Amino acid sequence: MPNLVVLTEQLLAPVPGGTGRYTRELAAALARTAPPGWEVTGAVSRRADTSAARVPGVLGPKVLPLPRRALIAAWEHGVPYWPGGDAVHAPTPLAPPRGRVVVTVHDTVPWTHPETLTRRGAAWHRKVVLRAVSRARAIVVPTWAVADELRRYAPGSAPVHVIHNGVTGFPAEEPVDVPDRYVLAIGTIEPRKGFDVLVEATAELGVPLVVVGPQGWGGVDLRAPHVRLLGRLTDARLAFVLRRAAVLAAPSLAEGFGLPVAEAMAAGVPVVHSDAPALVEVGGGAGLVTPRGDRAALARALRTVLSDEGVAHRIVAAGRVRAQAFTWDNAAREVWSAHLSPGRPRPV
């Protein structure tokens, strides 16, 4: 039986982030939508506990003989260590240097905003993405904005498939202690998210800010009297917090897709987001757009949504329609097409 191996290593990262969500949801959807006769298996580096990498419907995970650092070093230096299977999907740029591999490149931040990453992280991502665009069977990107930037900064021979992410189907809610009315931000706390400007804007408005997401790199300190930091939440608790938000704010300097924007629209929550190209594409005109880094403009947009029920209702209605375009099963079917499309040898 032919086997698609999905590298689910990101699920074991200290801060899985949005790419962890993508890895889990896409792997499960690939299993649900597998062509007749195919099976899907997860694969991770060697470690003591791999339970966090288990995905419903996906076999495994298969544990590779090398620990994480050794695996990264081997692939970084071009060692053709193959994780098995008839085809491999890499949901992040961590991928074998050659073979029947399709690689997802989530953004071009290492080129467009390298200052928002560690120097080592930016250099590593540039190196592996440049290799992928020349050697992979295909590249998957989440938006046309990323596709355009990839052609500019990292052109290569691999065909590029624009495949939008999906919206997570959240489980039954679990209550969380939150203010009666609040602005919500979701994401890893790191420089490119723009949360520092959001803290200032909500302080000006005198409205509570709830932040869901782990502390990332960069020493971003969001502590303020009106800010409640919830850290990482289960999907059940996230569903509760999301659906009760007065508005979701996504003031990012750069994104590849912006899952919280799509998830908020699907949940009927009005969205204010920055003019980062990918967020503008995903929002599709269903949210209020503000210039990146502009505290005053962000405060004005939030004030409009919070004070004008007519505007908020229009944004919610448009967002619900827009969110229907994003499903994980549709994304998975398109990823299968990238693996099995003619033009390059089919997996055997």
N, C-alpha and C positions, 0 to 999 in steps of 0.2 A: 504494500500500500504506500503511495507516495506521501511524503511528509514535509510540511512546512515548519521549519524551526523558527520560533520568534525569540529573539534575545530579550529576556525579561529582567535583565540585570538592573535596570533603573529602579525597579520596585524595591531593591535592597539598598539603595543609596540612603545616606543619612538624611538627606532632604530630597525626596523624590520629585517634588514640585509638579508643575503642569505636565512635564514629560512623563512623570510616573503615572499620572491620570491617563494620559494618552496611551501609554504602554498597556495598562490593564484593560482599558475599554476596547482598544483596537484588537488586542489578542483574543479577548472573549468574543468579539464580533467576527473575527476571522474564523474562529471555531464554529460559530453558528451558521456562517454563510459558506463554509468550505464546499468546493465542488465535489460531486460524487466520487467517492474513493479516496479522497484526501483526508489526512488527519493533521492536527496542529499540536506541536510540542513546544513547551518553553525550555529555555536554556539559560543557566547562570554560571558564574564563576564558583570555584570551590570555596566553601565556607561552612561554619558549624551549623548554622540555622538558615534554611532557605524557605521557610514556611510563608514568609511575606510575598514570595514570588509565585504562589499558587494562584491560578486564575480559573474561574469556572469554565468548564468545557475544554480546557487546554490540558494536554497530557504533561506529566512531569511536575516540577521542572527537572530537566536533565542537568546534572551537575558536571561541569567541565573539569578536567584534571588540574587546571591552573587557578591559583587564587587571583583575586581581582587585579592587583597591581601587576602581577606577572602577565596576565592576559592582556591588559592594556599595553604593557611594554612590548609584548610579542607582536601584537597587531600594529602598534605604532611604528615598529621597525620593519614591517613588511613580512613577518613570518607567516606563511600561509596555513596557519592552524585552522582547520575546518571543524565547526561544531556539529557536523553531521547533517542529515536530512537531504532532501532533494532540492530544496530551496531554503533560503534564509531571509527573514525580514529583520532589519535592525531598526527599532523604533527611535533610536538616537544615532548620532554619528559613530558610536562605538560599534565597529563592524569588522569582520574579517577583511584583510586587504585585497582579496580577490575571490572569485568564485561566483556562484549564482545567487547574488545578494542584491536585494532592494533596500535602500537606505532612506529613512526619513530625515530630512534636514528641516528643523523647525523654524529657524530664523537666520539672519545674516548679521546678528549683533556683533560677532567677533570682528567684522569689518566696519559696520556703520556706527557702533557705539562701544568700541573696545574698552573705554574707560569705565564701563559699568560691569566689567568682568575682571577677575584677577589676570595679571599679565600672563601667567602660566596657562590659565584656562583659555584665554583668547588665542594664544599661540597654538595650543593643542587642537582646538576646534578648527582653526584655519587649516592646519595640516591635514586632519582626517577628512574634512569636507572636500578639500582640493583633491585628495586621493579618490574619494567616493565618486565625484562627478566625472572622473576619467576612467574608473575601473568597474563601477557597479553596473548591474544589469539595468537599473533604473533608479531615479531619485524621486521621492515623494516630498512635496512641500504642501503646507496647509492653506496657502493663499496665493493669489496672483501677485500680490505685493512681494512676497518672498521669492517667487519665481523670477520676477523682473530683477530684483537685487542680486539673486544668485547668478543670473546671466551676466550681470555687470562685474561682480567681484570674484566669482569662481566659475567661469565658463568651462564646460567639459563636453565630452562626447556622449555621456549617458542621457537618455531621454528623461525629461522632467515632467512628472504628472502632478497637476494641482488637484489635491483631494482634501476637501474641507473636513475638519474634525466634526465630531458629533456632540450631542447634548446628552449628558448622563441621566439615566432614569433613576432618580433618588428613591430610597426605601421609605418606609413609614418614619415620620418625624420622631425625634427624641428631644424633649424640651431643654432649652438653654436659658440661663439668666441673662437677659439683654434689656437695654432701655426700651421704653415704650415707643420711641421714634428715633431712628438713627440712620446715618449714612454708613454703608457697608463697603469694605474693600477686601478682596480675596487675592492672596498670592504670597509667595515667599518674600520676606522682607529683605530687599536688596536694592542697590542704587537705581537700577533701571525701572523699577516699578513706580517711581514718583510719589511714593507715599508721604515723604517729608513735606512736599508742597500741599498734599491733601490734609495733613494735620494742621497746617497754617490756615488753609481755607475754611475748614470746619470750625476752627477756633474763632475765626472772624464771624462766622454765622451763629456761634453759640449752640451748635448742634452736636450731639454725641457721635463719635466715630468708632465703629466696631471693625477690627481687623482680624481676619481669619487667615492663618498661615504661619509657618515656622520662621524663626529667625534665620536668615541666610548670612552670606558673607558681607563685608563692607562696613560693619559697625553702625548700621542705620538705627538710630534711637528714636522710636516713636512715642516714648512715654510723655504723657501730658494729662492734666486733670480730666479732660473730656474724652480721652481715648481708652478704649477697652481692648486689650490684646488677648485673643482667645487661643492663639497657637493653632496647631493642627486639630481638626475635628473629624469625627467619623462622618460618613455620608448622611446618616440619620440626623445628627446634630447640625451639620451644615445645611441640610434641607430646611430645618426649623429657622435657622438664622437668616438664610437667604430669603425665604418667602415672607418674612416679616420686616424686611428692610424698606425704608421709605425710598431709597435710591441706591443703586450700586455705582460706585465711582471707580473708573479705571484710568488713572492719569499717567500711564506708562510712557516712558521715553521711547521704548521700542518693544514690539511684540511680533511673534510670528503668526499668531491667531488670536488669542485672548479668550480662552474657554469661559472664564467668569462672565464675560459679556454675553455670550450665547446662552449660558445657563440662566442668567438673570432674565433675559428676554423670554425664555421659555417658561420661567416661573412667574411671569407677570410683574416683574419689578422694573421700573424705569431706569434707564442707564445714561450716565454722563461719562464720556470717554475722551481721551486725548486724540489729537490728529495724527497719531502714528498710523502709517498707511494701512497696515494689516487690520487695525481696529476699525478704521473707517470702512474697509471692505466688509468685515464681518458685521458691523453695525448696519450697513446698508441703508443709512438714513433714518434708522429707527431710534437713534439716541441723540442727545445733544453733544456736539463736538467742541472741544476747547483746545487752544494751542498748548503744546507741551511746555511744561515748566511755568505757565502763566497762572500765578496764584489768584490774581484778581478775576480773570476770566473764569477760572474753575469755580470760585466762590459765587459769581453771578449765575452761572449755569445751575449750580446746586440750589441756590436760592429760588430760581425760577421753578424748578421741579417741586421743591418743598412748599412753595407758597401758592402755586397756580394749579388747581386740581384739573382744569381743562387740559393744560399742557401735559401733565402727568398721565392722564387717561389716554391722550393721543399717542404718547410715547409707548405706553404699555400695549395698546392695541397693535401698533406697528411692529413692536418687538415680538409679540406672539406670532404674527404672520412670518416675520423674518426667521425666527428660530426653527420653523418647520423645515427649512432647507438643510438643517444639520442633524443627521442621524448617524450613529456609529455603524449600523448595518450597511447603509449606503457607502460609507467610507471604506468598510471592509471589502465590499464587492469591487470597488474600484482598485483597491490594493491588490486583490486577487488578479484583476485584469493586468495590472502592471507586472505581476510575476509571470503570468501565462500568455501575455500578448505575443503575437508573432513579431519577427524582426530580429530577435535574438533566440538562441536555442531554448526550447521548452525544457523545464526540469524533467529528468528521466528517473 
